[in-house]
Amino acid sequence: MKKIIKYSSLAALGLVAAGVLAACSGGEKKDATSSEATSTTSGKKEIVVATNASPKPFNYEENGELTGYEIELIRAIFKDSDKYTVKFEKTEWSGIFAGLDADRYQMAVNNISYTKERAEKYLYAAPTAKNPNVLVVKKDDTSIKSLDDIGGKSTEVVQGTTSAKQLEEYNKQHADNPTVLNYTKADFQQIMSRLSDGQFDYKIFDKIGVETVIKNQGLDNLKVIELPSDQQPYVYPLLAKGQDELKAFVDKRIQELYKDGTLEKLSQQFFGGSYLPAEADIK
């Protein structure tokens, strides 16, 4: 405290002036980044895309670098753009939506499906993949053959995901015999390993992710049960509210990449087959 008192009044005024300048500078920066995105030295707008880097093969890290179907698709969308540059940022699942809400991210890719609740808060770009949900159990488990059999059985879910909400709704409708939900922040690979070890009874997840993990981790004691659905099980990039101009650009590029065969090439590369949406739905 004594050192502060010994400063001259001129120095003190200098510190106050510096503080005012810093505050003004901070305000200007906030205004610049609260619009569509941060401008780069090249004059292009930087689009920050959030991902949890899971599940494989949609989003994952390899040799310290992000890759996967959606990562490479985003790179293709923004390749050679004269208006935008793209940057990826890894975060937790819940952080994706918090970041979109706070305008920290302009986009997100993370094997995101459609829900009415999300559509009220965010913008959905055109779908990029078809990925139906399946039920996974141990091969020697004969007690679970469909969703009708999950009452009293246990599973692990990540809060806020589509499957978690589906099962929470199931429990509301089956309060007399609910399924046991164990909430976790573990990634899908860890969850599948625990299912294989018998730490819970079943898992609902998308077909591509399930088949990839079973193959890559050698979980041969698990089996996949197809689930009926009256909805298109598509995967979408998600954008923050207000990013209408960016959405129009992304939608157009997805249509172009569908027509020139890029989506098919990426699907074969990362999924080992054709898992594209119907062309009529890419609009």
C-alpha positions in Angstrom: 0.0 0.0 0.0 2.9 2.4 0.9 4.4 2.0 -2.6 1.1 3.0 -4.2 0.9 6.2 -2.1 4.4 7.3 -3.2 3.4 7.5 -6.9 3.2 11.0 -8.2 -0.1 12.5 -9.1 1.1 12.6 -12.8 1.8 8.9 -12.7 -1.6 8.2 -11.2 -3.3 10.2 -13.9 -1.3 8.2 -16.4 -2.6 5.0 -14.9 -6.2 6.3 -15.0 -5.8 7.3 -18.6 -4.4 3.9 -19.5 -7.3 2.2 -17.8 -9.8 4.4 -19.8 -8.0 3.5 -23.0 -8.0 -0.2 -22.1 -11.7 -0.1 -21.3 -12.4 1.6 -24.6 -10.3 -0.9 -26.5 -12.1 -3.8 -24.8 -15.4 -2.3 -25.7 -14.5 -2.0 -29.3 -13.3 -5.6 -29.4 -16.5 -6.9 -27.9 -18.5 -5.1 -30.6 -16.4 -6.6 -33.3 -16.7 -10.2 -32.0 -20.4 -10.0 -31.1 -21.3 -9.8 -34.8 -21.1 -12.8 -37.1 -17.4 -13.6 -36.3 -14.0 -12.1 -35.6 -12.4 -10.4 -38.6 -8.9 -11.7 -39.4 -6.0 -9.8 -40.9 -6.9 -11.2 -44.3 -10.2 -9.4 -44.1 -12.1 -12.7 -43.8 -14.5 -13.5 -41.0 -13.2 -16.3 -38.7 -15.9 -18.9 -38.0 -15.3 -20.8 -34.8 -16.7 -24.3 -34.9 -17.1 -26.2 -31.6 -16.8 -30.0 -31.2 -16.5 -32.5 -28.4 -14.1 -34.5 -30.7 -16.3 -37.6 -30.2 -17.7 -39.9 -31.3 -15.5 -41.5 -33.9 -15.8 -41.5 -36.9 -17.7 -38.2 -36.9 -15.2 -36.2 -34.9 -12.0 -37.5 -33.2 -8.3 -36.7 -32.7 -5.6 -38.6 -34.5 -1.9 -37.7 -33.8 -3.0 -34.6 -32.0 -5.1 -33.4 -34.9 -8.9 -33.2 -35.3 -10.4 -35.2 -38.1 -13.5 -37.3 -38.9 -16.4 -37.1 -41.3 -17.8 -33.8 -40.0 -14.4 -32.2 -39.4 -13.3 -32.8 -43.0 -16.7 -31.8 -44.3 -16.4 -28.4 -42.5 -13.0 -28.0 -44.0 -14.4 -28.7 -47.5 -17.3 -26.3 -46.9 -14.9 -23.4 -46.2 -12.1 -24.4 -48.6 -11.2 -21.5 -50.9 -13.9 -19.2 -49.4 -13.2 -15.5 -50.1 -15.3 -14.5 -47.1 -14.7 -16.9 -44.3 -11.9 -18.8 -42.5 -12.6 -21.6 -40.1 -11.2 -22.6 -36.7 -12.1 -25.6 -34.6 -12.4 -25.5 -30.8 -12.7 -28.6 -28.6 -15.0 -28.4 -25.7 -17.3 -30.5 -23.5 -20.8 -31.5 -24.8 -22.6 -29.0 -22.6 -20.0 -26.4 -23.6 -21.0 -26.5 -27.2 -24.4 -25.1 -26.5 -23.2 -22.6 -23.8 -20.7 -21.3 -26.4 -23.3 -21.0 -29.1 -25.6 -19.1 -26.6 -22.7 -16.7 -25.7 -21.7 -16.1 -29.4 -18.3 -17.7 -28.6 -18.9 -20.2 -31.4 -20.7 -19.6 -34.6 -21.2 -23.3 -35.5 -20.9 -26.7 -34.0 -20.6 -30.3 -35.3 -20.9 -33.3 -33.0 -23.2 -35.9 -34.5 -26.0 -33.6 -33.6 -29.6 -34.8 -34.4 -32.8 -32.7 -34.7 -34.9 -31.8 -31.7 -37.7 -29.3 -31.5 -36.1 -27.7 -28.4 -32.8 -27.1 -30.2 -34.6 -25.8 -33.3 -36.2 -23.1 -31.1 -32.8 -21.9 -29.9 -30.4 -22.5 -32.8 -30.3 -22.8 -36.6 -30.0 -26.2 -38.3 -28.0 -26.3 -41.5 -28.8 -28.9 -44.2 -28.3 -32.5 -43.1 -25.0 -34.2 -43.9 -25.5 -37.8 -42.9 -28.1 -40.5 -42.1 -27.5 -42.2 -38.8 -30.3 -44.2 -37.2 -30.3 -45.1 -33.5 -29.8 -48.7 -32.4 -30.0 -50.6 -29.2 -26.8 -52.3 -28.0 -26.6 -55.2 -25.4 -24.3 -58.1 -24.6 -24.7 -61.1 -26.9 -25.6 -63.4 -24.0 -28.4 -61.1 -22.8 -31.7 -62.5 -23.9 -33.8 -60.3 -21.7 -33.6 -57.2 -23.9 -34.9 -57.5 -27.5 -36.5 -54.1 -28.0 -37.4 -50.8 -26.2 -40.3 -52.7 -24.6 -37.7 -54.6 -22.4 -35.7 -51.7 -20.9 -37.9 -51.2 -17.8 -35.8 -51.9 -14.7 -32.6 -52.2 -16.8 -29.7 -49.7 -16.5 -27.8 -47.6 -19.0 -25.3 -44.7 -19.1 -26.2 -41.3 -20.7 -24.7 -37.9 -21.2 -27.1 -35.2 -20.0 -28.6 -33.1 -22.7 -28.1 -35.7 -25.5 -31.0 -36.9 -27.7 -30.8 -40.4 -26.2 -30.9 -39.0 -22.7 -34.0 -37.0 -23.4 -35.6 -40.0 -25.1 -35.1 -42.1 -22.1 -36.2 -39.4 -19.7 -39.4 -39.2 -21.7 -39.7 -43.0 -21.5 -39.5 -42.9 -17.7 -42.3 -40.3 -17.6 -44.5 -42.7 -19.6 -43.4 -45.8 -17.6 -43.2 -44.4 -14.1 -44.3 -47.8 -12.7 -41.2 -49.5 -14.2 -38.6 -46.9 -15.3 -35.2 -47.6 -16.8 -32.3 -46.7 -14.6 -30.3 -43.7 -15.9 -26.7 -43.2 -14.8 -25.5 -39.8 -15.9 -21.9 -39.5 -17.0 -19.4 -37.2 -18.7 -17.5 -40.1 -20.2 -17.0 -40.3 -23.9 -18.8 -42.9 -26.0 -15.8 -45.2 -26.3 -15.5 -45.4 -22.5 -19.3 -46.0 -22.1 -19.2 -48.8 -24.6 -16.3 -50.4 -22.8 -18.2 -50.3 -19.6 -21.2 -51.9 -21.3 -19.0 -54.6 -22.5 -17.7 -55.2 -19.0 -21.3 -55.6 -17.7 -21.4 -52.4 -15.6 -24.8 -51.6 -17.0 -27.3 -53.4 -19.3 -27.8 -51.5 -22.6 -27.0 -48.4 -24.6 -29.0 -46.5 -27.2 -26.8 -44.7 -29.7 -26.4 -44.1 -33.4 -25.6 -47.1 -35.7 -22.4 -45.7 -37.3 -20.8 -44.8 -33.9 -21.8 -48.1 -32.4 -20.5 -50.2 -35.3 -17.2 -48.2 -35.4 -16.5 -48.6 -31.7 -17.4 -52.3 -31.7 -15.0 -52.9 -34.6 -12.1 -50.6 -33.4 -12.2 -51.7 -29.7 -12.8 -55.4 -30.4 -16.0 -55.5 -28.4 -17.2 -58.8 -30.0 -19.4 -59.6 -27.0 -21.9 -56.9 -27.9 -24.8 -57.1 -30.4 -26.8 -54.4 -32.2 -30.6 -54.4 -32.3 -32.3 -52.2 -35.0 -34.9 -49.8 -33.7 -38.0 -48.7 -35.7 -38.3 -45.0 -36.3 -40.8 -42.7 -38.1 -38.3 -39.9 -38.2 -35.4 -39.2 -40.5 -32.3 -39.9 -38.3 -30.1 -37.2 -39.8 -27.0 -35.5 -38.6 -26.7 -31.7 -38.9 -24.2 -28.8 -38.4 -25.7 -26.4 -35.8 -25.4 -22.6 -35.9 -26.0 -19.9 -33.4 -29.1 -17.8 -33.7 -28.6 -14.8 -36.0 -26.1 -16.6 -38.2 -28.6 -16.6 -41.2 -26.1 -15.4 -43.7 -23.6 -18.0 -42.6 -26.3 -20.7 -42.7 -27.2 -19.8 -46.3 -23.5 -20.1 -47.3 -23.2 -23.5 -45.5 -26.4 -24.9 -47.0 -25.3 -24.0 -50.5 -21.9 -25.5 -50.0 -23.5 -28.8 -48.7 -25.7 -29.0 -51.7 -22.6 -28.4 -54.0 -20.6 -31.0 -52.1 -23.4 -33.5 -52.4 -23.7 -33.0 -56.1 -19.9 -33.2 -56.8 -19.5 -36.4 -54.9 -17.5 -35.0 -51.9 -20.1 -36.2 -49.4 -20.2 -39.6 -50.8 -16.3 -39.8 -50.8 -16.2 -38.7 -47.2 -18.9 -41.2 -46.2 -17.0 -44.1 -47.8 -13.8 -42.9 -46.2 -15.0 -42.5 -42.7 -18.1 -44.7 -42.5 -17.1 -47.5 -44.9 -20.4 -47.1 -46.9 -22.9 -44.6 -48.2 -24.8 -42.9 -45.3 -26.1 -39.8 -47.1 -29.4 -38.1 -46.5 -32.0 -38.2 -49.3 -31.1 -35.5 -51.9 -34.5 -33.9 -51.6 -33.8 -33.3 -47.9 -30.6 -31.3 -48.5 -32.0 -27.9 -48.9 
